[in-house]
Amino acid sequence: MRFLRTLVLPLIMLIPPASAGAGDDDRIRIGGSGGGLGAMKILAAAFKKTHPLADIVVLPSLGSSGGIKAAIAGSIDVGLSSRPLKDTERAQGAVAVEYGRTPFVFVAAPKVVVSNITLRELIAIYAGKTGAWPDGKPLRLVLRPEDDSDTRMLRRMSPAMDAAVTAAYARAGMIFAVTTQESMNAVEKLPGALGVATLAQIISEKRAVKVLSFEGVTPAPGAIAGGKYPYFKPEYMITGPKPSRRAREFIAFVRSRAGQEILTSSGYLVVTAAAGVP
C-alpha cells in the first residue's frame, strides 16, 4: 500500500494545556475533524472582528476522536467531530453541539470527463472491476484509513458497496490519505483521481476538484433537507467539563445569525435546534 504520509505525529500530546501561559483567558484552540477546519477558520476570522482580544488557533487535523479526547483533556477549547459522542465520552464530561450537516460527496480530478456517478459504478470501481474513466484514461482511487468516518460512510451505502470497499483495501498499490486535506491534495494533483470529501470542505477550502452528482442528484444542503440526497455528515462542536468563557462565546457566535450565514455559504445545512449548549 502507498501512503501519502508515512508518519502521523501524536498532535494531541504536543498541544500545551489551555490553562497555561499569560493571556490564555482570551485564547481559543480549535481542532478535530479535518472536514470542519476550513469553515472554522472563516468563522474564527469573523468572530475576531467583534472580539478583537480573542486569540484563535485552528490546529491541523486531529480527527474526530482526537478532537474529542483533546477537548476532554483541556488541551483544546473546542473539538470538532463528525460523529456523535459515545456514552463513555459523555461520562467524562464532554458536551456536543451539532451545528450543521453537509453533503458527503464524491470528487474527481478537475479534468475527469464524468460529472455524475452511480452506486453501481462505484461498486465496480472499489471492487477493482473498473480501472479507467469512459475516455480510457486511468482512474486512481484515493482511500482513507479503514477506521475513518468516510470509509464507514461508504460501507453503509449497501452490502455490495461494503464488500467492494473491503476488496479495495485488499489490493496492492492503492493510494491512501491519512487526513481529509491530504486526500483533497491528492485528488487535485493526480490525473484521473477519485476520492470522497464533504461539500463544506470543498467550498471553505476552495478546492480545485470536480464535485460529482450522485444518481443524477446534485449534492447540496437543500437536497439534504428535502431528502433527495441521502448521504451527509453531521458536524459537532465539543467542549470538555469546564469550557472557557471564550469557548462559550465562540460557540454562541457560530449559532448566531452571523455564524449561520457563514455556515450556509460554506455548504452546510444549519442545525438550529441542537441540544446540549454549554
N, C-alpha and C positions, 0 to 999 in steps of 0.2 A: 504494500500500500504506500502511496506517495502523499506525504503530509506537506501542507503549505507552511506550517510552523512545527518544528520538532520539539520545542521546549516551551512550556507554559509555566511562568513563574507563579508561585502562590501569592497573588497580589494582595489578598486579604491580610497576610502576615506582614506585608510591607507598609500597610496604612497605619499611621500612628493613631492612638485613641483620640476621639473627637474632643475630649475634655482637656487635652494637653496643649499648653502654649498660650501666649498672650493673644487677645483678640478672637478667641475661639467662640465667644458668645455670638459673634456675627458670622461664623463660618458654617457653611452647609456643604457636606461631602455627599455626593450622589453617585451611586454605582449599582451595577447588577446586569440585568438582561441587556444584551447588546442592541437589540432591536429598538429599544426605547431611548437610547442615548442621544440620537440626533434631535429629537423633539425636545428632550430635556435641556439641551444646550440653548435652543431657541427660547424656551420658557425661562431659563436662568437669565438670559440677557434681558428679557422683558421685565423680569422681577427686579433686577438691579436698577432699572430706571426709576422705580418708586421706592426702592430700598437701597440707596447708594452705599450704605455701610456694609451691606451683605457681601461676604466673600464666598462665592460659589465655585466649587471644584467638581466637574463631571469627570469621573475616572474612566479608564478603558474598561472594556467588557469584563465583568466578573461572572457572568451567567446568573440565572435566576436564583439558584441555590446559594451561590456565593454572595449575592446581594442581600439575601435574607439573613444568612449567617453573620455577615458584617454588620448589618443593622442591629441584630440582637446583641452582638458583642459590643456595640457602641463605637466600632471602628469607622462607620459612616453614619450619616444622619438620616438619609433616605435611600432605601434599597429599591431596586426596580425588579419586578418579576413578571413573567408571562404565564405564571401558574398560580393558583390559589395556595394559601398557606396550608401546611399539614397540621394535624392536631398537636403534634409534638412541638412545632414551631409556635403555635398559639400558646401552648403551655409555658413557653419560655418568655412570653410577654410580647411577641410580635403582633402587630396590628396591620391589616391590609386595607387599602382604599383603592377600589377599582376606578380608574379614571377614563378609560377608553377601550375600544375594541377596534382592531384594524385588520383588514383582509390579509390572509395568508396567501401569498401569490407565487406563481412560477415565473421566473425571469430568465431571459436568454441574452446572449451577447448581442450587441446593437445591430449587427449585420445579418443575424439569423433571418431566414426568409419567412418563417411562420409567424402568425400573430395570435393564433388560438391553439389550444391543446386540449385533448380529451383524456378522460381517465383510462380508456383503452390504450391510447398511445403512450401514456405514462407508464402503464404496467409493462408494455413491451420494451420501453427504454430502460427501466430499472431492472427488468429481468435479463437484459442483455440481448434481446432479440432484435432490437433496433439500435444501430450504432451510427446512423447518418441522418441528416436532415433531408427533406424532399429534393433538394438540389444536388444531393450526393456528397455534400461536404461533411466531414466528421463531426459527430456530436460528442461533446465532452461533458460528462455528468459530474457535477461538484456535490459531494456528500458532506453532511455534517456528522458529528460524533453520534454513535449509536444511542446514547442516553439523552441526547438533546431533544428539546421540545419540538423542534422542526421535524426530526425523524419520527417521533411519536405521532405527530400530526399526519404524516404520510401514511404510517401504518394503519391509522384509524380510518382511512378513506374507504377501504374494502379489504376483505380477506385476500383477494388476489393481489392487491397492492402490498399488503403486508408480506406476502410470500416473495414478491418481486424485490422489495427493499432488502429482505434477507439475502436474496441472490446477489444483489449489488454489493453488499458488504463482503460476500464470499469471493468476489472476483479480484484477481490480482491487478495491480497497476491503476487502481482507482484514485481519483483526486479527492483529498479530504481537506476541509477548512475547519479550524477549531472554533473561531468566532464568526458572528454574522458579518462583521466588517471584512474579515479575510475571505469569506465566501463571496461577497459582492466585489471585492478586488479581483478575484479570480474570474467571475462572470464578465466583468468589464474588460479584462485583458486577454482572456483566452478565446480565440476564434471558435465559434460553434458551441460555447459553453451553455449549460442549462443548470439552474440552481433554484433555490427557494429563498424567500425573504418575507417581509411584511411590507404592505404598501406604505406605512408610516416611515419605515426606514428608507425606502427608495426616495420618497418625497423630501424628508427632512435632511437627508444626507446628499440630496441632489445627485443621485447615482445615474450614471450613463448606461443603463441597461434597458432591455425591452420587456415590459410587463405584459405577459400573455393573458388573454382572456381564457376562461376555462369553460368548456362545453358551451361556448358561444356567449357566456355571460362576462361582462367587464367587471373586474373586481373593484368595488367602490364601497365606501361606508353606507351609502344609501341602499346598495344591493344587500348588505348585511341586514339592515333594518327591515327591508321588505322580504327577507327570507329567500331571495333569489340566489345569493352567493353564500353557500353553507360553511365555508372554511374561513375562520378568523381566529385571532389571538386576543385574549383579554390582557390588559396591562394594569399592573398594580403598583402603587407606592407603598413601601413597607417601612414602618418605624419600629424601634425597639421599645422596651418597657418605659423609658423615660425620654421621650422625644424633646429636643431642644425647642426653645421659643421660635428661633428662626426656621426650624424644620416645619413647625406647625404653620407658621406664616406662609412658607413656600407652598405647602400642600393646599392651604386655603386659596392661594393665588391660582394654582393650577385648576381648582374647581370654580373659580370666579368666571364671570362672563369673558373677561380679557383672556384668561387661560384657556377657556373652552374654544374661543375663536382661533387661538393658535393651534389647538389640538385638531380642530375641524379642518383647518387649512393644511395640516400635516398628514392628513389621511386617516384620522380617527373618527369613529362613531362615538361621540361623547357619552359617557355614562354619568348621569346626574343624580341617580338615586342610590349611590354606593353607600354601603353601611360601614360602620367602624371608623368614623373620622376621629383621629386622636384629639 
